[in-house]
Amino acid sequence: MNSLLHTPEGVRDIYAEDCAKKRFIEKNIKKTIYSHGYQDVEMPGFEFFDLFNKERGSVPSKEMFKFFDREGNTLVLRPDMTPQIARVAAKYYENEEAPLRFIYQGRKYVNGSSYQGRMKETTQIGAELVGDATMDADAEVIVLLVKSILSTGLKDFQVEIGHIDFFRGLVEEAGLDESEADQMLEMIQEKNFFGVEELLHANSLTGNVAEAFRILPQLFGSIEILDRADELTSNSRAEGAINHLRQLYEILTQYGVEQYITFDLGMLSKLRYYTGVMMQAFTYGSGDYIASGGRYDELIGQFGTKKASIGFSVTVDNILTAITRQKIAIDAYPREQILILYNKECRAKAIAKADELRSDTVNVIMQLKSDLYQDCFVSDYCEKNHISQVIRIEE
């Protein structure tokens, strides 16, 4: 029976003050996103496997938790929220011409490696701007991501921005086919530099394009890194990506968030549905990125009417870890807690007093008095439960 006291690998219990802090983080992120006009949408916790199949460009099949319903259909616990958003937009908003702004919260399940403590179940809060292909939409989502992270109490973080067309432009310039491009992407992601060299040699690639592939993981930093990237390519698609990032940065400076922005031309993702700007947010002490997202202009079209879209998701668990390790003090108990201790004979008085005190800012705990509740026990109980006041109702 003792084995049942432990959770499976990759999941965990969150309790006591940590759970209160997590709820605080969730509340503040959602409040920030709501303030920009985003509206709630809720999707199911499991879907048909085909929603996340290879053609969608979502999570690899081997990283999904699969099971079957009574009709024999293959179902999966959702490993990715974005295809669900795409399905919702295509099904319920097919004829909607104005941009749509969605906010969601839920858990996702990825059956990946638990290396470095990576969890298989995480809570995510996300924002999606559907039906707007403009650079202003890119900026709005990135700024909203910055504000969402700031609302949690984190101050020391960076949002790295990349553009998938820089890599795809290099692939065009190098003349790599789809299979070779996938190999190159995987090797760069895995930092397999020997594999990169072998592929360059196999395709007789030299000059700037070969150098670009070699140093792609190092092409990150401030706005000046875009100049270095520009020197490495003459491909119009790659140059277009660089120019897009330059213009985007100008808008971000107007919002006043440039101190949180860096660029990463080597940003690549195993999620293949990204079509333009991509982003990842990092801070120290989290062990992984705390948020990610990007533009996916072709995904909704796979379900129906094509709609340009961009969004992000914040991994609440990683933010909680970072806040804990950075020793950031947050008010996880914003409501006053009052304890009423009463005798049986005074139950009616205690009930009336509790109802009188309870409000939007005050919680009241009613506790029937017993021999357990001596002064030393009450003092310890109040400290553990953040109780500021004790009211005794006795004959």
Rosetta blueprint (number, residue, H / E / L):
1 M L
2 N H
3 S H
4 L H
5 L H
6 H L
7 T L
8 P L
9 E L
10 G L
11 V L
12 R L
13 D L
14 I L
15 Y L
16 A H
17 E H
18 D H
19 C H
20 A H
21 K H
22 K H
23 R H
24 F H
25 I H
26 E H
27 K H
28 N H
29 I H
30 K H
31 K H
32 T H
33 I H
34 Y H
35 S L
36 H L
37 G L
38 Y L
39 Q E
40 D E
41 V L
42 E L
43 M L
44 P L
45 G L
46 F E
47 E E
48 F E
49 F H
50 D H
51 L H
52 F H
53 N L
54 K H
55 E H
56 R H
57 G L
58 S L
59 V L
60 P L
61 S H
62 K H
63 E H
64 M L
65 F L
66 K E
67 F E
68 F E
69 D L
70 R L
71 E L
72 G L
73 N L
74 T E
75 L E
76 V E
77 L E
78 R L
79 P L
80 D L
81 M L
82 T H
83 P H
84 Q H
85 I H
86 A H
87 R H
88 V H
89 A H
90 A H
91 K H
92 Y H
93 Y L
94 E L
95 N L
96 E L
97 E L
98 A L
99 P L
100 L E
101 R E
102 F E
103 I E
104 Y E
105 Q E
106 G E
107 R E
108 K E
109 Y E
110 V L
111 N L
112 G L
113 S L
114 S L
115 Y H
116 Q H
117 G H
118 R L
119 M L
120 K L
121 E E
122 T E
123 T E
124 Q E
125 I E
126 G E
127 A E
128 E E
129 L E
130 V E
131 G L
132 D L
133 A L
134 T L
135 M H
136 D H
137 A H
138 D H
139 A H
140 E H
141 V H
142 I H
143 V H
144 L H
145 L H
146 V H
147 K H
148 S H
149 I H
150 L H
151 S H
152 T L
153 G L
154 L L
155 K L
156 D L
157 F E
158 Q E
159 V E
160 E E
161 I E
162 G E
163 H E
164 I H
165 D H
166 F H
167 F H
168 R H
169 G H
170 L H
171 V H
172 E H
173 E H
174 A H
175 G L
176 L L
177 D L
178 E H
179 S H
180 E H
181 A H
182 D H
183 Q H
184 M H
185 L H
186 E H
187 M H
188 I H
189 Q H
190 E L
191 K L
192 N L
193 F H
194 F H
195 G H
196 V H
197 E H
198 E H
199 L H
200 L H
201 H H
202 A H
203 N L
204 S L
205 L L
206 T L
207 G H
208 N H
209 V H
210 A H
211 E H
212 A H
213 F H
214 R H
215 I H
216 L H
217 P H
218 Q H
219 L L
220 F E
221 G E
222 S L
223 I L
224 E L
225 I H
226 L H
227 D H
228 R H
229 A H
230 D H
231 E H
232 L L
233 T L
234 S L
235 N L
236 S H
237 R H
238 A H
239 E H
240 G H
241 A H
242 I H
243 N H
244 H H
245 L H
246 R H
247 Q H
248 L H
249 Y H
250 E H
251 I H
252 L H
253 T H
254 Q H
255 Y H
256 G L
257 V L
258 E H
259 Q H
260 Y H
261 I E
262 T E
263 F E
264 D E
265 L L
266 G L
267 M L
268 L L
269 S L
270 K L
271 L L
272 R L
273 Y L
274 Y L
275 T L
276 G L
277 V E
278 M E
279 M E
280 Q E
281 A E
282 F E
283 T E
284 Y L
285 G L
286 S L
287 G L
288 D L
289 Y L
290 I L
291 A E
292 S E
293 G E
294 G E
295 R E
296 Y L
297 D L
298 E L
299 L L
300 I H
301 G H
302 Q H
303 F L
304 G L
305 T L
306 K L
307 K L
308 A L
309 S E
310 I E
311 G E
312 F E
313 S E
314 V E
315 T E
316 V H
317 D H
318 N H
319 I H
320 L H
321 T H
322 A H
323 I H
324 T H
325 R H
326 Q L
327 K L
328 I L
329 A L
330 I L
331 D L
332 A L
333 Y L
334 P L
335 R L
336 E E
337 Q E
338 I E
339 L E
340 I E
341 L E
342 Y E
343 N L
344 K H
345 E H
346 C H
347 R H
348 A H
349 K H
350 A H
351 I H
352 A H
353 K H
354 A H
355 D H
356 E H
357 L H
358 R L
359 S L
360 D L
361 T L
362 V E
363 N E
364 V E
365 I E
366 M E
367 Q E
368 L E
369 K L
370 S L
371 D L
372 L L
373 Y L
374 Q L
375 D H
376 C H
377 F H
378 V H
379 S H
380 D H
381 Y H
382 C H
383 E H
384 K H
385 N L
386 H L
387 I L
388 S L
389 Q E
390 V E
391 I E
392 R E
393 I E
394 E L
395 E L
